[in-house]
Every structure is written in C-alpha cells, then in structure tokens.
Amino acid sequence: MRAVALLATLVVPAALAACGGSATAPSTAPASTAPPTATGPSALQAEATAAAAGDIPDNQVFLTFHDAAARYSIKYPEGWAQQGSGPALTFRDKNNIVRVVVATGAAPDKASVRRDVAALQGATVKSGPQELTVSGAPAFKVVYTTESAPNPVTGKRVTLVVDRYYLWHAGKRAVVDLGTPVGVDNVDAYRLMIQSFRWR
C-alpha cells in the first residue's frame, strides 16, 4: 500500500508538469492586445479581472494628447491611464479602452480593410467597412466584438464592442480602436474623441 501511495506522489506531479499545470509562467502580455495581424493591430480585448467601467459622464473633462513623432493629436478623458506613446498608444479606464496605432503605409480601401478585420483573432465583425469622414477627412469604420478570458474566480467574461477607424494622411495610416463593455453607453464621448483626431 505504501508503494502505491509513493508511486502516486511521483506520477501525478510529473503528469501535471507535462500538461503545463502550475509550472507554466503567467503571461505578461497586456490583456488589451493579442498577436498582431499581418496588416494591422490586433483586436482589442478586455481584462477578465477588471470591473467594467460605467458610462463616461456628460461633464467629463477631456485633455488633448499630442505626439510629435507620430504627428497626430487626439482628445482623451482626464484621469484615464496612458500606456505607450508614439506609434502605439492606449488610454484606459478599467474596461473602457481606446488605442491608437500609427504606421507608414498606403491609403486603405474597402478590400484591404475587409482583409485586415477578417484576420483578427477572437473578433466577431458586426458591420463595415463603412465609408465616412473624420474631421473632414475620408475614413473607414468597422464594428467588432471580442470576449475576454473567463474571470479566474467567477468564470464571467467581459464582452467589448469596438468601433475601429482607419485614417490616413501623407503616407501614414492610423487605426483607432474605441472599446466599451456591452451595456455601457459611451457613444457621445467616443464620437468626440474620434472627431478630435488630427494629423500634424
């Protein structure tokens, strides 16, 4: 009987280690991003451990972010956490997330935008590409949703609705993702933010 018990204590940990069990180091990648697609930034994702933020209030104060290197500016809500700069910037308040990614490249068209969003892993495209104007300049808009990993305690997931905009100017392209949890109304604030985008 002791031999059987000893064998079990040796075999079980080895099996767990082989399956990845507790021996796997936790990921240090930001929860708001996934691996990039071949042509554009990855789909925006919420954090399962972060409480969903509420609506951005009507009296919210907005500041203007200027980036000299990437040559653009955009308004963002005062008090939101900023991560990154230049070609890859994220503002967030819990699961309200806004990301700007700038790169060199030709102006997109509907076909290239469709290919880009079709390659997004973990995203479900809801509409688009739609042609519109942002600050008087032509742009494309796509709406997609993503779902976070389950919360390790509650098992609940956070679903984001993301408005993605494709903007371009003088050999540069910007992809702006504005994500908000399902049930949260940030339409007016996000409209203000995207319409504030200016190339410099």
C-alpha positions as CSV (number, residue, x, y, z in Angstrom):
1,M,0.0,0.0,0.0
2,R,2.9,2.4,0.8
3,A,4.5,1.6,-2.5
4,V,1.3,2.5,-4.4
5,A,1.0,5.8,-2.4
6,L,4.6,6.7,-3.2
7,L,4.1,5.9,-6.9
8,A,1.1,8.2,-7.0
9,T,3.0,11.1,-5.4
10,L,5.7,10.8,-8.1
11,V,3.4,10.3,-11.1
12,V,0.8,13.0,-10.5
13,P,3.2,16.0,-10.3
14,A,5.0,14.7,-13.4
15,A,1.8,14.5,-15.3
16,L,0.7,18.0,-14.3
17,A,4.1,19.4,-15.3
18,A,3.8,17.7,-18.7
19,C,0.4,19.3,-19.3
20,G,1.6,22.7,-18.4
21,G,-0.2,22.8,-15.0
22,S,1.3,25.2,-12.4
23,A,4.7,25.0,-14.0
24,T,3.6,27.5,-16.7
25,A,4.7,31.1,-16.0
26,P,1.8,33.6,-16.2
27,S,1.6,35.7,-19.3
28,T,3.0,39.3,-19.0
29,A,1.3,40.5,-22.3
30,P,-1.2,43.3,-21.9
31,A,-4.7,41.9,-21.8
32,S,-5.9,44.6,-24.2
33,T,-3.9,43.2,-27.1
34,A,-3.5,39.9,-28.9
35,P,-0.9,38.9,-31.5
36,P,-0.9,41.5,-34.4
37,T,-2.4,40.5,-37.7
38,A,-0.3,40.6,-40.9
39,T,-1.6,44.1,-41.9
40,G,-2.8,45.8,-38.8
41,P,-3.1,45.9,-35.0
42,S,-4.7,43.0,-33.1
43,A,-8.3,43.0,-31.8
44,L,-8.9,44.9,-28.6
45,Q,-9.7,42.8,-25.6
46,A,-11.0,43.4,-22.0
47,E,-9.4,42.1,-18.8
48,A,-11.5,39.5,-17.0
49,T,-10.2,40.7,-13.7
50,A,-11.1,44.4,-14.2
51,A,-14.6,45.6,-13.3
52,A,-16.5,47.0,-16.2
53,A,-16.4,50.8,-16.1
54,G,-19.6,52.8,-16.3
55,D,-20.7,55.4,-18.8
56,I,-18.4,58.4,-19.3
57,P,-20.2,61.2,-17.6
58,D,-21.6,64.2,-19.6
59,N,-19.4,66.6,-17.5
60,Q,-16.2,64.6,-18.3
61,V,-13.1,66.8,-18.9
62,F,-11.1,66.0,-21.9
63,L,-7.4,66.7,-22.5
64,T,-5.5,66.7,-25.8
65,F,-2.7,64.3,-26.4
66,H,0.0,65.4,-28.9
67,D,2.6,63.0,-30.3
68,A,5.4,64.8,-32.2
69,A,7.0,61.6,-33.5
70,A,3.8,60.0,-35.0
71,R,2.5,63.5,-35.8
72,Y,-1.1,63.4,-34.6
73,S,-3.3,64.6,-31.7
74,I,-6.4,63.2,-30.1
75,K,-8.6,64.1,-27.1
76,Y,-8.9,61.7,-24.2
77,P,-10.8,61.7,-20.8
78,E,-8.9,63.2,-18.0
79,G,-7.8,60.6,-15.4
80,W,-7.6,57.7,-17.8
81,A,-4.4,55.7,-17.6
82,Q,-2.0,56.1,-20.5
83,Q,0.3,53.3,-21.7
84,G,2.8,53.6,-24.6
85,S,3.4,56.5,-26.9
86,G,4.2,57.4,-30.4
87,P,3.1,54.7,-32.8
88,A,1.2,52.6,-30.2
89,L,-0.8,54.3,-27.5
90,T,-3.6,53.1,-25.2
91,F,-5.8,55.0,-22.8
92,R,-8.0,53.0,-20.5
93,D,-10.3,53.3,-17.5
94,K,-10.9,49.7,-16.4
95,N,-12.6,48.1,-19.4
96,N,-13.1,51.3,-21.3
97,I,-10.2,51.2,-23.8
98,V,-9.0,53.5,-26.6
99,R,-6.0,52.5,-28.7
100,V,-4.2,54.4,-31.5
101,V,-1.7,52.6,-33.7
102,V,0.2,54.5,-36.4
103,A,2.4,53.1,-39.2
104,T,3.6,54.0,-42.6
105,G,1.6,52.7,-45.5
106,A,-0.7,53.5,-48.4
107,A,-4.3,54.6,-48.0
108,P,-6.5,51.6,-47.3
109,D,-9.6,50.7,-49.4
110,K,-12.6,48.6,-48.6
111,A,-11.0,45.4,-49.8
112,S,-7.8,45.9,-47.7
113,V,-9.9,46.8,-44.6
114,R,-12.0,43.7,-45.1
115,R,-8.9,41.6,-45.3
116,D,-7.5,43.2,-42.2
117,V,-10.6,42.7,-40.0
118,A,-11.1,39.1,-41.3
119,A,-7.6,38.3,-39.9
120,L,-8.4,39.5,-36.4
121,Q,-8.2,36.6,-34.0
122,G,-11.0,36.3,-31.4
123,A,-13.1,39.1,-33.1
124,T,-16.6,38.9,-34.5
125,V,-17.2,41.6,-37.1
126,K,-20.6,43.2,-36.7
127,S,-20.6,45.8,-39.5
128,G,-18.5,47.6,-42.1
129,P,-16.3,48.7,-43.6
130,Q,-18.3,51.9,-43.8
131,E,-17.0,55.0,-45.6
132,L,-17.3,58.2,-43.6
133,T,-15.4,61.3,-42.7
134,V,-13.4,62.0,-39.6
135,S,-12.5,65.7,-39.0
136,G,-13.4,66.3,-42.6
137,A,-11.1,63.6,-44.0
138,P,-12.1,60.3,-45.5
139,A,-12.0,57.2,-43.3
140,F,-13.4,53.7,-42.8
141,K,-15.3,52.3,-39.8
142,V,-15.7,48.7,-38.7
143,V,-17.6,47.5,-35.6
144,Y,-16.5,44.2,-34.0
145,T,-16.8,42.4,-30.7
146,T,-14.4,40.4,-28.6
147,E,-14.7,38.4,-25.4
148,S,-12.2,38.3,-22.5
149,A,-10.9,35.1,-21.0
150,P,-13.1,33.9,-18.1
151,N,-12.5,35.5,-14.7
152,P,-10.5,33.0,-12.6
153,V,-12.8,33.3,-9.7
154,T,-16.3,33.9,-11.1
155,G,-15.9,32.5,-14.6
156,K,-17.6,35.5,-16.1
157,R,-16.3,37.1,-19.3
158,V,-16.4,40.7,-20.5
159,T,-17.6,41.4,-24.0
160,L,-16.3,44.6,-25.7
161,V,-18.0,46.4,-28.5
162,V,-15.2,48.1,-30.5
163,D,-15.5,50.9,-33.1
164,R,-12.4,50.6,-35.3
165,Y,-11.5,53.6,-37.6
166,Y,-8.9,53.6,-40.4
167,L,-7.4,57.0,-41.1
168,W,-4.6,58.0,-43.4
169,H,-2.5,61.0,-44.4
170,A,0.8,61.6,-46.3
171,G,2.0,58.0,-46.3
172,K,0.8,57.3,-42.7
173,R,-2.0,55.1,-41.5
174,A,-3.7,55.2,-38.1
175,V,-6.0,52.5,-36.7
176,V,-8.1,53.8,-33.8
177,D,-10.0,51.3,-31.7
178,L,-12.6,52.5,-29.2
179,G,-13.8,49.7,-27.0
180,T,-16.6,49.7,-24.4
181,P,-18.2,46.9,-22.4
182,V,-21.6,45.7,-23.6
183,G,-24.3,47.7,-21.8
184,V,-22.2,50.8,-21.3
185,D,-23.1,53.9,-23.3
186,N,-20.0,55.9,-24.4
187,V,-21.3,56.9,-27.8
188,D,-21.1,60.7,-27.4
189,A,-17.7,60.6,-25.7
190,Y,-16.2,58.3,-28.2
191,R,-17.6,60.4,-31.1
192,L,-15.9,63.4,-29.6
193,M,-12.7,61.6,-29.3
194,I,-12.5,60.2,-32.9
195,Q,-13.7,63.5,-34.4
196,S,-10.8,65.2,-32.4
197,F,-8.2,63.2,-34.2
198,R,-5.9,65.5,-36.2
199,W,-2.7,64.8,-38.3
200,R,0.1,67.2,-37.7
